[in-house]
Amino acid sequence: MKKFKAKIHITLKPGVFDPQGKVILSALKTLGHKGAKGVRTGKYFEIELEAEDKSSAKQEVEQICHDLLANPVIEDYSHRVSEV
């Protein structure tokens, strides 16, 4: 078995309301960052796993994202898997 690390980014799909992003944008403007025009929030995960090969690791990470980490109705996700 080889060791891998997956780096996973999860973001809201375009058009899905992001209340946390709106609050952050408001705070940025209050702090004087007038150039800020939009904020979208997301989640980031790093997962260490063991698998026979990189392809198997990617498949497992894809399943993890679909089963637990992301809500595919309102969120998109991407991941990068590398051997450690």
C-alpha positions in Angstrom: 0.0 0.0 0.0 1.2 3.5 -0.8 0.4 6.7 1.1 -1.4 9.6 -0.5 -2.6 13.0 0.5 -5.8 14.5 -1.0 -6.4 18.2 -1.0 -10.1 19.0 -1.4 -11.8 22.3 -2.2 -15.6 22.6 -1.8 -17.5 25.7 -3.0 -21.1 26.6 -3.3 -22.4 26.3 -6.8 -23.0 29.5 -8.8 -26.3 31.0 -7.9 -26.5 29.5 -4.4 -26.9 32.2 -1.8 -23.8 32.6 0.4 -24.8 34.4 3.6 -21.3 34.0 5.2 -19.8 35.5 2.1 -22.2 38.5 2.3 -21.2 39.1 6.0 -17.5 38.9 5.1 -18.0 41.4 2.2 -19.8 43.8 4.5 -16.9 43.6 7.0 -14.3 44.2 4.3 -16.1 47.3 3.2 -16.4 48.5 6.8 -12.7 48.0 7.2 -12.1 50.2 4.1 -11.6 47.6 1.4 -13.9 49.3 -1.1 -12.5 47.3 -4.0 -14.0 44.1 -2.7 -17.0 43.3 -4.9 -17.9 39.8 -3.9 -17.0 37.0 -1.6 -17.8 33.3 -1.9 -16.9 31.0 1.0 -15.9 27.3 0.9 -14.3 24.5 2.7 -10.8 22.9 2.4 -9.8 19.5 3.6 -6.6 17.5 3.6 -7.0 13.7 3.9 -4.2 11.2 4.2 -5.0 7.7 2.9 -3.5 4.5 1.8 -4.3 2.8 -1.5 -2.8 0.4 -4.0 -2.2 3.2 -6.6 -3.0 6.8 -7.4 -6.1 5.8 -9.4 -7.6 3.9 -6.5 -6.8 6.8 -4.2 -8.6 9.2 -6.5 -11.6 6.9 -6.6 -11.8 6.7 -2.9 -11.5 10.5 -2.5 -14.2 11.0 -5.1 -16.5 8.7 -3.0 -15.6 10.5 0.2 -16.5 13.8 -1.3 -19.8 12.5 -2.6 -20.8 10.5 0.5 -19.8 13.0 3.2 -17.9 16.2 2.5 -20.0 17.9 -0.2 -23.7 18.3 -0.8 -23.8 17.7 -4.5 -27.1 19.6 -4.8 -25.6 22.9 -3.8 -21.8 22.4 -3.8 -19.1 21.7 -6.3 -15.8 20.1 -5.3 -12.4 19.5 -6.8 -9.5 17.5 -5.4 -5.8 16.8 -6.1 -4.2 13.5 -4.9 -0.5 13.1 -4.6 1.8 10.4 -3.2 3.6 11.2 0.0 
